[in-house]
């Protein structure tokens, strides 16, 4: 089981968003059969089997084992990942694109950059998984409480200057075999705070 899978197929995304199927996916963090899941989700075994087949067709669950139970075969399934994220690429032309309105102070642009990050890193995870390699990334997460709007503006200016200088120091267009990396820095209010 993968730790995380980014769903980039629109049909699989639709299947995963069905309330019953999303409950089944969550329950299948641990292997289970239609019989064991039926009580959990409050459906008949036959209906659970129908949903499991649909999830399996879209690569969201996989067969772990088959067991003989009297005159029937019980299929034990599990989710293919512990958690799933739907790539904005499933929206096609409607997906947010930071090139459409590159305003670095806009919340909409921040969402578009985050959407691009999910799409790109999702593709990288899929490629690394297929090649059985690790993917080198870095993410930092922190919280800062500003005393005033002026402090927030000063922080933004200092952060921009520092990151720009760091990129300038290490960026080398002529490096043979060099590989470009995207740098994303975001600052936004935390949930529950006044905008």
GUKOL-758121 format. One record per residue (C-alpha): x, y, z. Coordinates in pm, whole numbers, always signed. Each point is the difference from the previous one (the first is absolute). Layout:
+--------+--------+--------+
|     c1 |     c2 |     c3 |
+--------+--------+--------+
|      X |      Y |      Z |
...
+--------+--------+--------+
END
This chain:
+--------+--------+--------+
|     c1 |     c2 |     c3 |
+--------+--------+--------+
|     +0 |     +0 |     +0 |
|   +128 |   +343 |    -93 |
|     +2 |   +272 |   +264 |
|   -169 |   +245 |   -238 |
|   -131 |    -15 |   -355 |
|    -90 |   +301 |   -212 |
|   -301 |    -86 |   -215 |
|    +43 |   +151 |   -345 |
|   -274 |   -190 |   -187 |
|   -334 |   +187 |     -5 |
|   -202 |   -324 |     +9 |
|   +195 |   -130 |   +301 |
|    -45 |   +338 |   +169 |
|   -376 |    -20 |    -50 |
|     -9 |   -355 |   +135 |
|   +202 |    +98 |   +310 |
|   -230 |   +294 |    +79 |
|   -312 |   -216 |    +30 |
|    -84 |    +11 |   +375 |
|    -42 |   -377 |    +36 |
|   +316 |    -77 |   -195 |
|   +204 |   +254 |   +195 |
|   -116 |   -168 |   +323 |
|   +102 |   -337 |   -143 |
|   +342 |   +140 |    -96 |
|    +50 |   +132 |   +352 |
|   -107 |   -335 |   +150 |
|   +237 |   -184 |   -233 |
|   +310 |   +151 |   +156 |
|    -10 |   -347 |   +155 |
|    -91 |   -297 |   -223 |
|   -364 |    -97 |     -1 |
|   -261 |   -191 |   -195 |
|   -347 |    +96 |   -116 |
|   -137 |   -197 |   +293 |
|   +210 |   +177 |   +263 |
|    -59 |   +342 |   -161 |
|   -377 |    -41 |    -36 |
|    -61 |    +51 |   +372 |
|   +241 |   +295 |    +10 |
|   -173 |   +195 |   -277 |
|   -354 |   -128 |    +57 |
|    -49 |   -160 |   -342 |
|    -60 |   -352 |   -121 |
|   +300 |   -211 |    -97 |
|   -117 |     +6 |   -363 |
|     -8 |   +381 |    -12 |
|   +341 |    +20 |   +165 |
|   +133 |   -246 |   -259 |
|   -135 |   +223 |   -278 |
|   +180 |   +305 |   +143 |
|   +320 |   -200 |    +60 |
|     +5 |   -114 |   -363 |
|    -35 |   +361 |   -114 |
|   +280 |   +113 |   +231 |
|   +218 |   -288 |   -123 |
|    -67 |    +87 |   -368 |
|   +142 |   +347 |    +68 |
|   +306 |   -121 |   +192 |
|   -113 |   +132 |   +337 |
|    -18 |   -340 |   +171 |
|   +189 |   -323 |    -62 |
|    -46 |   -367 |    +71 |
|   +199 |   -122 |   +301 |
|   -122 |   -359 |     +9 |
|   -285 |   -232 |    -88 |
|   -143 |   -237 |   +262 |
|   -235 |   -292 |    -45 |
|   -309 |    +38 |   +221 |
|   -225 |   -301 |    -53 |
|   -116 |    +11 |   -361 |
|   +116 |   +357 |    -64 |
|   +329 |   +185 |    -33 |
|    +49 |   +301 |   +225 |
|   +219 |   +272 |   -150 |
|   +202 |   +199 |   +254 |
|    +82 |   +349 |   -127 |
|   +194 |   +300 |   +121 |
|    +44 |   +358 |   -116 |
|   +299 |    +55 |   -229 |
|   +103 |   +300 |   +213 |
|    -41 |   +117 |   +357 |
|   -124 |   +335 |   -130 |
|   -100 |   +152 |   -331 |
|    +18 |   +348 |   -150 |
|   -181 |    +95 |   -319 |
|   +222 |   +183 |   -245 |
|   -142 |   +322 |   -141 |
|    +96 |   -142 |   -342 |
|   -322 |   -207 |    +23 |
|   -184 |   +326 |    -71 |
|   +168 |    +38 |   -341 |
|    -25 |   +355 |   -134 |
|   -183 |   +111 |   +316 |
|   +301 |    -80 |   +222 |
|   +157 |   +301 |   +168 |
|   +305 |   +126 |   -188 |
|   +237 |   +257 |   +155 |
|    +91 |   +127 |   -349 |
|   -350 |   +144 |    -42 |
|    +31 |   +270 |   +267 |
|   +352 |    +22 |   +142 |
|    -75 |   +229 |   +296 |
|   +222 |   -125 |   +281 |
|   -213 |   +181 |   +260 |
|   -325 |   -158 |   -116 |
|   -158 |   -287 |   +196 |
|   -129 |   -142 |   -329 |
|   +353 |     -9 |   -139 |
|   +118 |   -177 |   +317 |
|   -267 |   -267 |    -53 |
|   +105 |    -36 |   -365 |
|   +365 |    -43 |   +105 |
|   -104 |   -258 |   +261 |
|   -205 |   -183 |   -264 |
|   +299 |     -5 |   -236 |
|   +212 |   -137 |   +286 |
|   -247 |   -283 |    +62 |
|    -12 |    -82 |   -372 |
|   +378 |    +10 |    -53 |
|    +97 |   -182 |   +319 |
|   -272 |   -258 |    -68 |
|   +157 |    -72 |   -340 |
|   +344 |    -19 |   +162 |
|   -125 |   -242 |   +267 |
|   -153 |   -223 |   -267 |
|   +325 |     +2 |   -201 |
|   +216 |    -69 |   +304 |
|   -230 |   -282 |   +111 |
|     +9 |   -156 |   -346 |
|   +382 |    +24 |     -7 |
|    +22 |   -123 |   +362 |
|   +199 |   +311 |    +98 |
|    -26 |   +257 |   +276 |
|   -112 |   +350 |    -88 |
|   +213 |   +279 |   +148 |
|   -219 |   +285 |   +123 |
|     +0 |   +253 |   +283 |
|   -296 |   +160 |   +172 |
|     -7 |   +229 |   +298 |
|   -300 |    +97 |   +204 |
|     -8 |   +259 |   +272 |
|   -216 |   +267 |   +154 |
|    +75 |   +364 |    +70 |
|   -223 |   +247 |   +184 |
|    +36 |   +356 |   -126 |
|    -56 |   +290 |   +237 |
|   -116 |   +226 |   -282 |
|    -64 |    +22 |   -374 |
|   +325 |   +198 |    -25 |
|   +193 |   -290 |   +158 |
|   -167 |   -241 |   -244 |
|   +106 |   +219 |   -294 |
|   +356 |    +28 |   +133 |
|    +15 |   -378 |    +46 |
|   -120 |    -53 |   -359 |
|   +266 |   +236 |   -130 |
|   +281 |   -163 |   +202 |
|   -115 |   -348 |    -96 |
|    -12 |    +94 |   -369 |
|   +349 |   +149 |    +17 |
|   +145 |   -300 |   +186 |
|   -156 |   -262 |   -230 |
|    +96 |   +193 |   -314 |
|   +360 |    +26 |   +123 |
|    +12 |   -371 |    +86 |
|   -136 |    -98 |   -341 |
|   +250 |   +232 |   -169 |
|   +286 |   -154 |   +199 |
|    -76 |   -361 |    -97 |
|   -168 |    +28 |   -342 |
|   +233 |   -110 |   -282 |
|   -143 |    -11 |   -352 |
|   +321 |   -149 |   -135 |
|    +37 |   -291 |   +245 |
|    +44 |   -319 |   -203 |
|   -254 |   -255 |   +118 |
|   -161 |   +260 |   +224 |
|   -369 |    -39 |    +70 |
|   -234 |   +295 |    +55 |
|   -201 |     +4 |   +323 |
|   -306 |   +213 |    +72 |
|     +9 |   +216 |   +314 |
|   -336 |    +94 |   +150 |
|    -34 |   +215 |   +311 |
|   -349 |    +81 |   +125 |
|   -127 |   +214 |   +283 |
|   -369 |     +9 |    +88 |
|   -212 |    +55 |   +309 |
|    -76 |   -310 |   +204 |
|   -357 |   -126 |    +16 |
|   -205 |   +172 |   +269 |
|   +192 |   +326 |    -23 |
|   -139 |   +322 |   -145 |
|   +110 |    +54 |   -363 |
+--------+--------+--------+
END
